[in-house]
Amino acid sequence: MTKAEQEHYGKLSDLGCIVCLKEGHGYSAPEIHHLRTGAGMGQKSSYEDAIPLCPQHHRLGNYGTAIHAGQRKFHELHGTEKELLDLTKTYLEAVA
């Protein structure tokens, strides 16, 4: 991992889960979710195209709660990956 990638992931970690923040729950320790949009099968998107999601919103929650347990429903409830990426970038710019 490059220094730029490490720094960016550190900022995402410091920010916390973007869905929890959006819903007013405050900080939740995140895992890094790489957007699938624009990436080919089996390929990971750019490190800049990643959003912080807590384990519940990333992989442990039920259908629609976790992005990996019902992506379409997750998008309906919490916003698309692109919308959440844009919100993440807005938050990161505000704390820069």
C-alpha positions as CSV (number, residue, x, y, z in Angstrom):
1,M,0.0,0.0,0.0
2,T,1.3,3.4,-0.9
3,K,1.7,6.3,1.5
4,A,-1.2,8.1,-0.2
5,E,-3.4,5.1,0.2
6,Q,-2.5,4.7,3.9
7,E,-3.2,8.4,4.6
8,H,-6.6,8.2,2.8
9,Y,-7.7,5.0,4.6
10,G,-6.6,6.7,7.9
11,K,-8.9,9.6,7.1
12,L,-11.8,7.3,6.3
13,S,-11.2,5.4,9.5
14,D,-11.1,8.7,11.5
15,L,-14.4,9.7,9.8
16,G,-16.3,6.6,10.7
17,C,-19.2,4.8,9.0
18,I,-20.8,7.2,6.5
19,V,-24.2,5.7,6.9
20,C,-24.2,6.0,10.7
21,L,-23.1,9.6,10.4
22,K,-25.8,10.3,7.8
23,E,-28.4,8.9,10.1
24,G,-27.2,10.9,13.1
25,H,-25.7,8.0,15.1
26,G,-22.3,9.5,15.3
27,Y,-19.0,7.7,15.0
28,S,-18.8,3.9,14.3
29,A,-15.5,2.2,13.7
30,P,-15.5,1.4,9.9
31,E,-14.3,-1.2,7.5
32,I,-13.3,0.1,4.1
33,H,-15.8,-0.7,1.3
34,H,-14.5,-0.4,-2.3
35,L,-17.1,0.7,-4.7
36,R,-18.2,-1.9,-7.2
37,T,-19.5,0.7,-9.7
38,G,-17.0,1.1,-12.5
39,A,-14.8,-1.8,-11.5
40,G,-14.7,-5.0,-13.5
41,M,-15.5,-8.5,-12.2
42,G,-13.1,-9.4,-9.5
43,Q,-11.4,-6.0,-9.6
44,K,-11.1,-3.6,-6.7
45,S,-11.8,0.1,-7.4
46,S,-9.3,2.8,-6.8
47,Y,-8.5,3.5,-3.2
48,E,-10.1,6.9,-3.7
49,D,-13.3,5.2,-4.6
50,A,-13.9,3.7,-1.1
51,I,-16.3,4.5,1.6
52,P,-16.2,3.8,5.4
53,L,-18.9,1.4,6.6
54,C,-19.3,-0.1,10.0
55,P,-19.4,-3.9,10.1
56,Q,-23.3,-3.8,10.3
57,H,-23.6,-1.6,7.2
58,H,-20.8,-3.4,5.4
59,R,-21.3,-7.1,5.8
60,L,-22.9,-8.2,9.1
61,G,-26.4,-6.6,8.9
62,N,-29.4,-8.3,7.5
63,Y,-31.0,-7.8,4.0
64,G,-30.8,-4.1,3.2
65,T,-28.9,-3.2,6.3
66,A,-25.5,-4.4,5.0
67,I,-24.4,-3.6,1.4
68,H,-23.1,-7.2,1.0
69,A,-26.5,-8.6,2.1
70,G,-28.8,-7.0,-0.4
71,Q,-27.2,-4.2,-2.4
72,R,-30.3,-3.0,-4.1
73,K,-32.3,-2.7,-0.9
74,F,-29.2,-1.1,0.8
75,H,-29.2,1.6,-1.9
76,E,-32.9,2.2,-1.5
77,L,-32.5,2.7,2.3
78,H,-29.2,4.4,2.6
79,G,-28.3,5.8,-0.8
80,T,-26.2,4.5,-3.7
81,E,-22.5,3.9,-3.4
82,K,-21.9,7.0,-5.6
83,E,-24.1,9.1,-3.3
84,L,-22.3,7.8,-0.2
85,L,-18.9,8.4,-1.8
86,D,-19.9,12.0,-2.6
87,L,-21.0,12.5,1.0
88,T,-17.8,11.0,2.3
89,K,-15.8,13.4,0.1
90,T,-17.9,16.3,1.4
91,Y,-17.2,15.3,5.0
92,L,-13.5,14.8,4.3
93,E,-13.2,18.2,2.7
94,A,-14.9,19.8,5.7
95,V,-12.4,18.4,8.2
96,A,-9.3,19.1,6.0
